[in-house]
Amino acid sequence: MTTPLFLLRCVELGIAISDLDLLTIGLVIDMWTEKGNDDVKYKKVAREATQEDFDKF
């Protein structure tokens, strides 16, 4: 990833340049990845785990 592309991603995420002192490159990339997952619909869990399930684990 080039510097201009990184800065573009920051702008798209709404991160100010002054805030970059507080963030790592990895955190910004993780935020970008999660932004891409915002529209993904996940299957609903069929059931919740019980204490018996945890005991088996």
Long-range contacts (C-beta under 8 A, 24 or more apart in sequence): 1-29
